[in-house]
Amino acid sequence: MREYNFKRTELEDKEVISDYFKQYPSRSCERTFVNVFLWSRHYPVKWAVIENTLVFKSEDEEHLSFAFPVGKEEDVKNVIPVLTAYCEDRGYPFSMYNVTPDNFVKLEEWFPGKYEIEYQRDYADYVYESEKLAALSGKKLHGKRNHINKFKSMFEERWSYETMTKDNLEECFQMALKWRNDNGCEEDAEKNAEMCVTLNSLRLFEELELRGGILRVDNEIIAFTLGEPVCSDTFVVHIEKAFADVQGAYPMINQQFVEHECMDYQYINREEDTGAEGLRKAKLSYRPVFLVEKGTVKEKEK
């Protein structure tokens, strides 16, 4: 049985993983060290370098699947049969997750007609033009402009935006704890996992080289957001938290963060909606320029 040294992602792995992602870029939100590291505390995902490719494996008692490998085309082509054999050794059918249409085109080129893909709409990333998110220009974003203008007039001379730094991190941490209490995270496993990721991202803000923005009213933090570049033209927003009872706080932190921190990037990836109806409606209302589709690949039945 083939054995490889799969391990959970730790801070010490940042250089190796980030280097692969930089060499072989993608706009998919999963293709950053921060995403891999923070969510590896909640999902059974481990990594290894096999045949010169970076391979992520998701495995528990009930399933075994790989993310599409990261590396040179020739190496990725060569590692697919190796991963297939790994699955066979363990009695699982071969499958891959987070496979983009570009990835699938390559698979078809290398192994014509061997695989099929099923796209999962719930996990497609929403990508927007940064200029549109900052300016909110045009008829279709008229409602968003109204929210921003209302916020500015309601809190005139009482609101401010600032960049997140080590000096205001503790205040963000306290705001996040209050948000957790207000939103019943203890009773909801998904919300609780997301809050753990949020708190860890604040705790390791400098080590993870994140960028953040803060919105205040009467000097109190009412919203913050965190993200990082995913490739040369795209910035990904991983986390956004605002007090729901402050009208316009969410649209305002969204617009201000892009305007102040993200204008060097053509696109903003605001991640997926996980099938939540309200979230899908909200993300669509900002008029994405395209979606990064992702699917599950398996071998066609013979």
Secondary structure, 3 states (H helix, E strand, C coil): CCCCCCECCCHHHHHHHHHHHHHCCCCCCCCCHHHHHHHCCCCCEEEEEECCEEEEEEECCCCEEEECCECCHHHHHHHHHHHHHHHHHCCCCCEEEEECHHHHHHHHHHCCCCEEEEECHHHCEEEEEHHHHHHCCCHHHHHHHHHHHHHHHHCCCCEEEEECCCCCHHHHHHHHHHHHHHCCHHHCHHHHHHHHHHHHHHHCCCCCCCEEEEEEECCEEEEEEEEEEEECCEEEEEEEEECCCCCCHHHHHHHHHHHHHCCCCCEEECCCCCCCHHHHHHHHHCCCCEEECCEEEEECCC
